[in-house]
Amino acid sequence: MFTRTAEDEDGRILARAVWWGRSDSEQPIALDCLQVAAGVADPAGVAAALLDAGHAAFGGLPGYNISLPRGWRADPELAAAVAWRREAAHRTGLTREIERLRYEWTPAAGTAEPTGRLVFREGTDEEMLDAFARLSRGSLDLATQHELELMDAEQLAREDFDFYLGCPGERSWWRLAHLPDGRLAGLAVPSATPYHRNVGYLGVVPEQRGRGLIDEVLAEITRFHAAAGAERITATTDTVNLPMAAAFDRAGYEVTEIRLVLEAPAR
């Protein structure tokens, strides 16, 4: 963790910011906690100054993840707490927003039996990179869209490949999804966090979208983790990615929280 505080002239702590990073990270990956003491007249201003100091020290603008319950906008106190945090983030350059749904599967939801519509197999690194690149084209995932403003699909594929390779899950878990005639249909990357199993990355190639095949890919990942004894499988998708959200709903995944992600725009 990377922690910074703001204090008044008497040494009283006015605000605290905590950034998260991996154990081997030299710089933080994301801001996880931003707190301002009760009674501070301008919480957004104090928080923004603290974030600016942190960003200057880090030499970058890590994103900010705010975890929220469903229906948070209907709670005036919670909405106000989000408002000053959002304003502070915006003042420091984190002006791009993505709202994500966090899903969770438990064994009570059960698993779907294979239908035979897709055949899953292991693939070489080259085949996986090709699949990552093909899936990114036309993606509804906002982070993918933003990354493609800065790099081509092949570069993004390499970054995605390396990211999931560095996650606690195993490379041997990854599967290519093919139609019975051998054509590539999609990609299933079961993954994990330090705490539980995770859906990771999944998708269907553009020419096969709209046929319900995403249900087959998600079911494969769910079955894989369930067979390993997983008591919980987590997943996320953007609120605007309606097809993916609907697939999670159909598979028995439940929304457990909303994650508001504030980032610096692409340059």
N, C-alpha and C positions, 0 to 999 in steps of 0.2 A: 504494500500500500504506500501511497504518496500523500502525505497530509500537510496542510498549511492552515494557519490560523491568523485571524485579525484581532488585534488587541487595542484597547484605548490607552490613554496616557498613564492610567493607574494599573495597567497590566490585566484588566478584566477582559476575558475572551468575548469578542463580539460576534465572531463568525468562524465556521470551520468548514473546510472542503477536504474531501477524501477521494483520491483517484485510485483506480484499480489497475494493476499490472500483473503479468505473469511473474513467477518466481525469478526468472532470469531477465526480466525487462529492465532496461536502463531508463526508459521513459514510460509514463503511464499510458494506458490504452483508452480508458474512459473514466469520467467523473461519476462516482456512485452516490456520494452524499454531499449535500450542501445545506448547512444549517446557520441560522442567524438567531442571536439571543432575543428573547422576548423583550419588548419595549424599545428596540432599535427603531428610530423614526423612519429611516429609509433603508429597509432591508435589501431592496434591489440594488441600491447604490453601493452599500457595504459589500454585498456579495459580489457585485461586478468588479470592484476594486481588488477583492481577494482573488478572483479568477484571473484577472489581468496579471497579477503578480505571479500566480502559478504558471500561467502560459508563458510569461517572459522567462521564467526559470527553466521551463521544460523546452522552450524553443519550438513550441507547437500548440495546436488547439485540439486536445482530446475531446471527443464527443461527451455528451451528458445523457445518461439514461435515468429517467424518472419512472419508477414502478408505481402503478396506480390500480385501484380496484375498478371493477366495472361500474359504470354510472357515476364516475367521480365528478363529472360536470354538474350533477344535480345537488352536490353537497357544497354549500356556499363557503364553508371554512376550508375545505380541501381545495376547492377551485381557486380561492384567494392565495393559498400556499403555493399552488402551481404557478399562479400569475406572476408573483414576484421572482420566482426562480426562473421562469421563462424570460422575463424582462432582463434579468441579470445575464443570462446566457446570451440573449440577443445583443446586449450592449458589448459583449466581449467577442462577438463574431460568430457565435453559434446560432445562425439564423435559419438554417434548413431543418425542417421538422419532418419526422416520420413517426406515425403512430402504429404500433405493432400489437398484435394479439398474442398472448402467451397461452399455449394450450398444454394440457396434461392428460395422459392416458393412464388408467389403472386397470388391473386385471378384470375388474367388474364389468368393463366395457366389452370384453371378449375380443376375439380376432376373426377376421374373415378367411374362409377357406380359399385356396388358389382356384381360379376359374379357368386357367389354361389360355387366357387371352394373351398373356405375356410369358416369356421364358427368361429367367434370370441366370446370369453366369458371371464369373469373375472376368476381369479384363486387364490388359496390360496398361502400363502408365500412359502410353501413347493413345490407346483407345479411350481411356478415362479423360485425358486432356481434350480430345476431340469432342467427347460427349459434353463436357463442361462448356466448351465454346459454343456448341450448337444450341444448348439449352438456354444460354444467356440471350440469344437473339429473340427479340420480341417479348422478353420477360416482363411480367407485371410487377416484379419486385423492385421497389424504388431504389434500394441501395445498388442493385445491379445496373439499373438505368443510369444512375449517377456515375458509377465507375466507368461505364462505357462512354461517358463524355470525356474521359481522361485517357482511355486506352482502348485498344481493339479487343475483340472477343478472345483472341488467343492469349494475349497478355493477362486478361482477367481470368481465363481458365487456369493459367499457371498460379496466379495468386490464390484462387479458390482451392486448387489442388494442394498447395503448400499449407494453407490454413487448416484444412481438415486433416492433413497428414500430421499436423502438430497438435491436434486435439487428442484427448485421452483414448478415443476409440482406436480400433485397429484398421490398418489398410486392408487387411484380408476380409473385412466385413463388406467392402464396397461391391456393388453389383451393377452390371449393365442390364438393361431391360430390352428385349428383342421381341418383335412379332414372331409368330410361328414360322414365317417364311424367311426369317433371318434379318429383316430390316431393323435398324436401331429405333427404338421407341422412346427410351428414356434412361434415367440414371437414378439409382438408389444408394445413398451414402448414409447408412446408420452410423451414428457417432455417439459421443458421450461427453459429459462434463465431469469435473472432479467429484460430483455428488450423485449423478444418476445417468441413465441412458437418455439419448437425445435423437430426434429424427435426423438432424444434420442437414443434408442437402438432398433435394429430390426434384424431379421435373420430367417433362415430356418434350420431345423435339417439336419444333413449330409445325411440321407437316402432319403430325399425329395428334395435335391438340383438338379439343372439342369432342372427343370420343369417349370420355370417361376413363381414360387410361391412367390418369393421376391416382384414381382410387386403387388401382392394381399396384402401383409403385408404393404408395403409402402403406397398403396392406402388407406388402413384402417386408418393409422396414419394421412394422409393428410386430409381425409374426417372428421376425428374427430376434428382436429384443425380448419378446415374451418367452420364446423358447429358451433363452438364456436365463430366465427367471426374473426379469425386470419387474419390479413392483411399481415403477413410475417411468413414464416416457414423456419428455417435454418436447415442445416444438414452438416455433413462432412464425408468424406471417404478417404482412402489412394489412391494415384494415381495408385498403383499397384493392387488395388481391382477393377479390370475391370468390373466384373459382377454387383457390387453395383453401380459403377459410371454409367454404362449403364442403370440401373433401374431408377436412378435419372433423367437421360436425358429423358427417355421415359415418366416419370411422369410430365415433364414440369418444373423441377427444373433447375435453371441456375447457372453456376459457377460464383461467384462474386469475389473470391480471392483464392490465393494459400497460404497455411500455412506451412512454413518450421519449423519442430519441431526438436530441438537438445536436446538430453538427455544423461545422463550417462548410459553406458551399464550395463546389469545385472551382479551382482557379486555373 
